[in-house]
Amino acid sequence: MELDFYSSMNISSSALSAQRTRMNLISSNLANANTTRTPEGGPYKRKDAVFAATPLEGSFAQTLDGATAQHARKVEVMEIVEDKNPPRLQYDPGHPDANPQGYVAMPNVNVVEEMADMISATRSYEANVTAVQAAKSMAMKALEIGK
């Protein structure tokens, strides 16, 4: 199967979109690291994106012969899931959400893990920006050949 300029851009753009979604979730997790009340009740629950490799949609002929489904894959966010870990209990008897024993149910967000995930998402995003720039550069060089 031949991958053209647009296929490589489609693959990289899907990865950029997925990493942007991941960064938005990480930002939300960090912003709500101390949120003890939500509309659903209880503390905020950490959210994470589930990625999946899906076939790259190509031309109608490629789809018919199955070539695209065998090789090139793009990334998609299949779902956003809530972390199932229980909230951490913090002793603070003066807090309005404290239970009778004085413990407050805090979100299950670990700031250090979120920062590590943010670095990983940023690096993945940067790698895909580099891939897009490389494809663009190759296309420009190919156009210069005809001069």
Sequence and secondary structure as in RCSB ss.txt:
>XXXX:A:sequence
MELDFYSSMNISSSALSAQRTRMNLISSNLANANTTRTPEGGPYKRKDAVFAATPLEGSFAQTLDGATAQHARKV
EVMEIVEDKNPPRLQYDPGHPDANPQGYVAMPNVNVVEEMADMISATRSYEANVTAVQAAKSMAMKALEIGK
>XXXX:A:secstr
    HHHHHHHHHHHHHHHHHHHHHHHHHHHTTT    TTSSS   EEEEEEEEE    HHHHHHTHHHHS EEE
EEEEEEE  S  EEEE TTSTT  TTSEEEE    HHHHHHHHHHHHHHHHHHHHHHHHHHHHHHHHHHHT 
